[in-house]
Amino acid sequence: MTTFSLNIGLLLGKYPDGPDNTWTQLNDRITRARAFLNERVTLLSRLEVGSEPTLVVQADAQFLTHAQILEFVYELSEELGQDCIAVYFHDANRGYLIGPRAGDWGSFERRYFTEY
């Protein structure tokens, strides 16, 4: 079994209080993310509100490889309109930024990652 964690930032665009970031829209993104993940893995999740509202997820994937997990996290990033999602694999002690614009954010930095 592979245990991994995700940090899914929920804001869109350059302006945190812009038209794409009402609480209704944030709640919709949370609901969609949980539904997407529930189809693939067993998960626990909670909302963290700091500099950006973030869905913090810990998941167990019984029959998925790291590559398969990274692939569906990329799909989730596209589904939610996010630049990228931070992924951390506990068994490998390694993290990644995954998504269509991950390169714009640099590399994964563990010190910024929130554990479940």
FIMIRO-256793 format. One record per residue: x, y, z of N, C-alpha, C in turn; residue number from 1. Coordinates in steps of 0.02 Angstrom, whole numbers, plus 32768, in hexadecimal, padded with zeros to 4 digits. Example, Ala and Ser with C-alpha at 12.3 -4.5 7.8 and 13.67 -1.06 7.14 Angstrom:
REM residues 2
NODE   nxx   nyy   nzz  caxx  cayy  cazz   cxx   cyy   czz  resi
NODE  8294  7EE4  8186  8267  7F1F  8186  8294  7F5B  8186     1
NODE  8282  7F90  8162  82AC  7FCB  8165  8285  8002  818A     2
//
This chain:
REM residues 116
NODE   nxx   nyy   nzz  caxx  cayy  cazz   cxx   cyy   czz  resi
NODE  802B  7FC5  8000  8000  8000  8000  802D  803E  8000     1
NODE  801B  806F  7FD8  8040  80AD  7FD4  8019  80E4  7FF9     2
NODE  8039  8103  802A  801B  813B  804D  803A  817B  8032     3
NODE  800F  81AA  8021  8028  81EA  8008  7FFB  8222  8022     4
NODE  8015  825E  801E  7FEF  8299  8033  7FED  82CC  7FFB     5
NODE  7FB9  82F4  7FFC  7FB0  832A  7FCB  7FA2  836B  7FEF     6
NODE  7FBB  83A1  7FD3  7FA6  83E5  7FE6  7F88  8403  7FA7     7
NODE  7F47  8410  7FA9  7F24  842C  7F70  7F0F  8473  7F80     8
NODE  7F34  84A4  7F65  7F20  84E9  7F6E  7EDE  84F4  7F4A     9
NODE  7EB3  851D  7F67  7E6F  8522  7F4C  7E61  8565  7F2A    10
NODE  7E90  8594  7F2B  7E84  85D4  7F0A  7E97  85CF  7EC0    11
NODE  7E74  85F5  7E98  7E84  85FA  7E51  7E96  8642  7E40    12
NODE  7EC1  864A  7E0F  7ED3  868D  7DF8  7F04  86B0  7E27    13
NODE  7F13  86EE  7E16  7F44  8715  7E3B  7F28  8738  7E77    14
NODE  7EE6  873B  7E7D  7EC8  8764  7EB2  7E9F  8738  7EE1    15
NODE  7EB6  872F  7F1F  7E93  8703  7F4E  7E4A  8715  7F59    16
NODE  7E39  8755  7F54  7DF3  8768  7F5E  7DD2  8778  7F1C    17
NODE  7DEC  875B  7EE6  7DD0  8766  7EA3  7D8F  873F  7E99    18
NODE  7D70  8748  7E5F  7D2F  872B  7E51  7D2E  86DF  7E4E    19
NODE  7D68  86BF  7E45  7D6B  8676  7E41  7D73  8655  7E86    20
NODE  7D74  867D  7EBB  7D86  8663  7EFC  7D53  8671  7F33    21
NODE  7D13  866E  7F22  7CE0  8675  7F56  7CDF  8635  7F80    22
NODE  7CC3  8638  7FBB  7CC0  85FC  7FE5  7C97  85C5  7FC4    23
NODE  7C65  85D8  7F9E  7C3D  85A6  7F7B  7C69  8581  7F48    24
NODE  7C93  85A6  7F24  7CBF  8587  7EF3  7CF5  855D  7F14    25
NODE  7D0F  8574  7F4D  7D41  854D  7F72  7D22  850B  7F8A    26
NODE  7CE6  850F  7FA4  7CC4  84D3  7FBB  7CB8  84A2  7F81    27
NODE  7CA6  84BD  7F47  7C9D  8493  7F0C  7CDE  846F  7EFA    28
NODE  7D17  8492  7EFD  7D57  8472  7EEE  7D68  843B  7F20    29
NODE  7D58  8447  7F5F  7D63  8414  7F93  7D39  83D7  7F84    30
NODE  7CFA  83E1  7F75  7CCC  83A9  7F66  7CE4  8382  7F29    31
NODE  7CF8  83A5  7EF5  7D10  8384  7EB8  7D50  835E  7EC4    32
NODE  7D7E  837B  7EEB  7DBD  835A  7EF9  7DB1  831A  7F21    33
NODE  7D87  831E  7F54  7D79  82E2  7F7C  7D57  82AC  7F53    34
NODE  7D29  82BF  7F28  7D07  828D  7EFD  7D38  826D  7ECD    35
NODE  7D63  8294  7EAF  7D96  827B  7E81  7DC3  8249  7EA4    36
NODE  7DDB  825B  7EDF  7E08  8230  7F04  7DE6  81F2  7F20    37
NODE  7DA8  81F9  7F38  7D85  81C0  7F54  7D7A  8188  7F23    38
NODE  7D7A  8197  7EE2  7D73  8163  7EB0  7DB3  8139  7EAA    39
NODE  7DEB  8153  7EC3  7E2C  8133  7EB7  7E50  811A  7EF5    40
NODE  7E45  813B  7F2E  7E6C  812B  7F6A  7E41  8132  7FA9    41
NODE  7E5B  8118  7FE0  7E3E  8123  8021  7E5F  8162  803D    42
NODE  7E37  8191  8056  7E55  81D0  806A  7E38  81ED  80A9    43
NODE  7E60  8219  80C6  7E4C  8245  80FC  7E5C  828B  80E4    44
NODE  7E32  82BB  80F3  7E41  82FF  80DC  7E27  8332  810E    45
NODE  7E45  836D  810B  7E30  83A5  8134  7E43  83E5  8110    46
NODE  7E20  841B  8122  7E2E  845C  8105  7E5B  8483  8134    47
NODE  7E91  849F  8119  7EBD  84CC  813E  7EB4  8511  8120    48
NODE  7EAD  8543  814A  7EA8  8587  8131  7EE2  85AE  814D    49
NODE  7F13  85BD  8123  7F4D  85E5  8135  7F53  861B  8100    50
NODE  7F8D  861E  80E0  7F94  864F  80AA  7F68  863E  806F    51
NODE  7F56  85FE  8068  7F27  85E8  8034  7EFE  85AE  8050    52
NODE  7EBC  85AE  8046  7E96  8574  805B  7EB1  8536  8035    53
NODE  7EC0  8502  805B  7EE0  84C7  803E  7EBD  8488  8057    54
NODE  7EAD  845C  8029  7E93  841B  803C  7ECF  83EE  8048    55
NODE  7ED6  83D6  8086  7F0D  83AA  809A  7EF2  8363  809B    56
NODE  7F12  8338  8074  7EF9  82F3  806B  7F2F  82C2  807D    57
NODE  7F1C  828D  80A0  7F47  8252  80A8  7F21  8218  808A    58
NODE  7F42  81F3  805E  7F20  81BE  8039  7F48  817D  8039    59
NODE  7F24  8147  8034  7F42  8105  802B  7F2B  80E8  7FE9    60
NODE  7F5A  80D3  7FC1  7F4A  80B5  7F80  7F64  806E  7F80    61
NODE  7F36  803F  7F80  7F4A  7FF9  7F87  7F6A  7FDC  7F48    62
NODE  7F51  7FEF  7F0E  7F68  7FCE  7ED1  7F85  7FFF  7E9E    63
NODE  7F9A  803A  7EB4  7FB4  806C  7E85  7FFE  8077  7E90    64
NODE  8023  807F  7E5A  806A  8090  7E5E  8071  80DC  7E67    65
NODE  80AD  80F1  7E77  80BA  8139  7E7C  80A9  815C  7E3B    66
NODE  80BD  813E  7E03  80B0  815C  7DC2  8065  8164  7DB5    67
NODE  803E  8132  7DC7  7FF5  8136  7DBE  7FD7  816D  7DEA    68
NODE  7FF0  8173  7E26  7FD8  81A6  7E54  7FE8  81EB  7E38    69
NODE  8025  81F4  7E20  8039  8235  7E03  800D  8246  7DC7    70
NODE  7FFC  8213  7DA0  7FD2  821D  7D65  7F8C  8235  7D79    71
NODE  7F6D  8216  7DAB  7F2A  822D  7DBD  7F2C  826E  7DE4    72
NODE  7F63  827E  7E06  7F69  82C0  7E26  7F6E  82F7  7DF1    73
NODE  7F90  82E8  7DBA  7F93  8318  7D82  7F4C  8324  7D67    74
NODE  7F26  82EE  7D5F  7EE0  82F4  7D47  7EB6  831E  7D78    75
NODE  7EC0  8312  7DB8  7E9C  8338  7DEB  7EAE  8382  7DE8    76
NODE  7EED  8392  7DDE  7F04  83D7  7DD7  7EE0  83F9  7D9D    77
NODE  7EDC  83D6  7D65  7EB8  83F1  7D2B  7E6E  83F9  7D3A    78
NODE  7E50  83C8  7D5A  7E08  83CA  7D6B  7DF8  8406  7D96    79
NODE  7E25  8417  7DC4  7E18  844E  7DF3  7E32  8491  7DD9    80
NODE  7E53  8491  7DA0  7E6F  84CF  7D85  7EAB  84E9  7DAC    81
NODE  7ECE  84BC  7DCE  7F08  84CF  7DF6  7F48  84CB  7DCC    82
NODE  7F77  84F7  7DDC  7FB9  84F4  7DBB  7FDA  84B1  7DCA    83
NODE  7FD7  849D  7E0A  7FF6  845E  7E1F  7FDB  844B  7E63    84
NODE  7FE9  840E  7E76  7FD8  83F2  7EB8  8018  83D5  7ED5    85
NODE  8024  83E2  7F14  805F  83C5  7F36  804E  837E  7F4D    86
NODE  807B  834F  7F3D  8073  8308  7F4E  80B0  82F2  7F75    87
NODE  80A5  82CD  7FAB  80DC  82B2  7FD2  80D1  8267  7FDD    88
NODE  8102  823E  7FC9  8100  81F6  7FD4  8126  81E6  8014    89
NODE  8102  81CB  8044  8120  81BD  8085  8154  8185  8081    90
NODE  8147  8151  8059  8175  8119  8056  81B7  812B  8034    91
NODE  81B7  815C  8008  81F3  8171  7FE5  8212  81B0  8002    92
NODE  81EF  81D0  8031  8206  820F  804E  8216  8241  8016    93
NODE  81E7  8247  7FE7  81F2  8271  7FAC  81B2  8294  7F98    94
NODE  81B8  82D3  7F83  817E  82F9  7F6E  8186  8317  7F28    95
NODE  814D  832A  7F0C  814B  8345  7EC8  8116  837B  7EC5    96
NODE  811E  83A8  7E96  80E8  83D5  7E81  80D0  83BB  7E3E    97
NODE  808F  83AC  7E39  8074  838B  7DFE  803A  83B3  7DE2    98
NODE  803E  83C4  7DA3  8008  83E8  7D82  8020  840A  7D43    99
NODE  7FF2  8428  7D1D  8004  8444  7CDC  8034  8480  7CE1   100
NODE  8036  84A2  7D19  8063  84DB  7D21  8091  84D3  7D5E   101
NODE  80A1  8496  7D6D  80CC  8488  7DA7  8110  84AA  7DA1   102
NODE  812A  84AD  7D64  816B  84CD  7D58  816E  8516  7D6D   103
NODE  8135  8537  7D6E  8132  857D  7D82  813D  8586  7DCD   104
NODE  8139  8550  7DF3  813C  8553  7E3D  817E  853A  7E59   105
NODE  81AC  8525  7E2E  81EC  850B  7E47  81E5  84C2  7E5A   106
NODE  820B  84AE  7E8C  820A  8468  7EA1  81E6  8460  7EE4   107
NODE  81D5  8423  7EF4  81B4  8413  7F33  81E3  8425  7F6C   108
NODE  81C7  8447  7F9E  81EE  8457  7FDA  81C8  843E  8017   109
NODE  81E5  840D  8039  81C4  83EC  8072  81AF  841D  80A8   110
NODE  81D5  8451  80B3  81C7  8481  80EA  8185  84A6  80DF   111
NODE  816D  84A9  80A1  812D  84CA  8093  80F3  8499  8091   112
NODE  8101  8459  8098  80CD  8426  8092  80AB  841B  80D5   113
NODE  8068  8418  80D4  8042  840C  8111  802D  83C3  8114   114
NODE  8040  83A1  814A  802D  835B  8154  7FE6  8356  816F   115
NODE  7FC5  831F  8163  7F83  8314  817E  7F87  830B  81C9   116
//
